[in-house]
Amino acid sequence: QVQVVESGGGLVQPGGSLRLSCAASGISFSIYTMAWYRQAPGKQRELVAVIFRGGTTNYADSVKGRFTISRDNAKNTVYLQMNGLKPEDTAVYYCNARNSVSLKSDYWGQGTQVTVSS
């Protein structure tokens, strides 16, 4: 019954912006740590940004200052605002939900493609 669904990906030009959304259902969203990962062709999946239950955030150095992760507990949704996009940001972006109390429940979305190209 747990479902994590990403949306908002697409094709954008370098320097453009995009906002990804991740809607989660079937979990107690407010106690879950939410994160965005990405995986480019031929590369391993990497952590992009994470937001904890209290609102604290962490970012990969490669996106710091350009990306912003946020959450709306009332909507059971986490967002990733991506500004100043670069070709190297091209990847499939995945949403992850992890129970901050048990540290055992771990759910993934299906991914959404982000392509940055002129």
C-alpha positions in Angstrom: 0.0 0.0 0.0 3.0 2.3 0.1 3.5 4.4 -2.9 6.1 6.9 -3.8 5.6 8.8 -7.1 7.9 11.4 -8.7 6.8 13.9 -11.3 8.1 17.1 -12.9 11.0 15.8 -15.0 11.6 16.9 -18.5 13.9 18.5 -21.0 15.3 21.9 -20.2 18.1 24.1 -21.5 21.3 24.8 -19.6 20.6 27.5 -17.0 17.0 26.6 -16.8 14.9 25.6 -13.9 12.8 22.6 -13.0 10.8 21.6 -9.9 10.4 17.9 -9.1 7.7 16.6 -6.9 7.4 13.4 -4.9 4.1 12.3 -3.4 4.1 9.6 -0.8 1.1 7.6 0.4 0.7 4.8 2.9 3.3 6.1 5.3 3.5 8.4 8.3 5.1 11.0 6.2 6.0 13.4 9.0 8.5 10.9 10.6 10.1 10.0 7.3 13.4 11.3 6.1 12.9 12.2 2.4 15.7 12.4 -0.1 16.4 12.8 -3.8 18.9 10.6 -5.6 19.9 10.6 -9.2 21.5 8.1 -11.6 23.2 9.1 -14.9 23.9 6.5 -17.6 26.9 4.4 -16.7 27.1 5.8 -13.2 26.0 4.7 -9.7 23.1 6.3 -8.0 24.1 9.2 -5.9 22.5 11.2 -3.1 21.5 14.7 -4.3 19.6 16.2 -1.3 18.0 15.1 1.9 15.5 16.7 4.3 14.9 15.4 7.8 11.7 15.3 9.8 12.6 18.6 11.5 13.4 20.4 8.3 17.2 20.2 8.3 18.7 19.7 4.8 21.9 18.5 3.3 23.1 18.7 -0.3 25.7 17.1 -2.5 28.5 19.6 -3.2 27.7 19.5 -6.9 24.2 21.0 -6.4 24.7 23.1 -3.4 23.5 26.7 -4.0 21.5 25.6 -7.0 19.0 23.0 -5.7 16.6 23.3 -2.8 14.8 20.5 -1.2 11.6 21.2 0.8 8.7 19.2 2.2 5.0 19.9 2.8 3.8 17.4 5.5 0.2 18.5 5.0 0.5 17.3 1.4 2.8 14.3 2.0 5.0 15.8 -0.7 8.7 16.6 -1.0 10.0 18.9 -3.7 13.3 19.5 -5.4 13.7 23.0 -6.9 16.5 22.9 -9.4 17.9 26.2 -10.7 20.9 26.9 -12.9 20.7 23.4 -14.4 23.8 22.0 -16.1 24.2 19.2 -18.6 25.9 17.1 -15.9 22.6 17.2 -14.0 21.1 15.0 -16.6 19.9 11.8 -14.9 17.0 9.9 -13.7 15.9 11.4 -10.4 14.5 9.1 -7.7 12.7 9.9 -4.5 13.4 8.0 -1.3 11.5 7.7 1.9 13.1 6.3 5.0 11.5 5.9 8.4 13.5 8.1 10.8 12.5 6.0 13.8 12.9 2.4 12.7 15.6 3.1 10.0 14.3 -0.1 8.4 11.4 1.0 6.1 12.9 2.3 2.9 10.8 3.1 -0.2 11.7 4.2 -3.7 9.8 5.9 -6.5 10.0 4.9 -10.1 12.1 7.8 -11.1 11.7 10.8 -13.4 14.0 11.7 -16.2 15.7 15.1 -16.2 17.6 16.1 -19.4 19.6 19.3 -19.6 20.6 20.0 -23.2 20.7 22.8 -25.7 
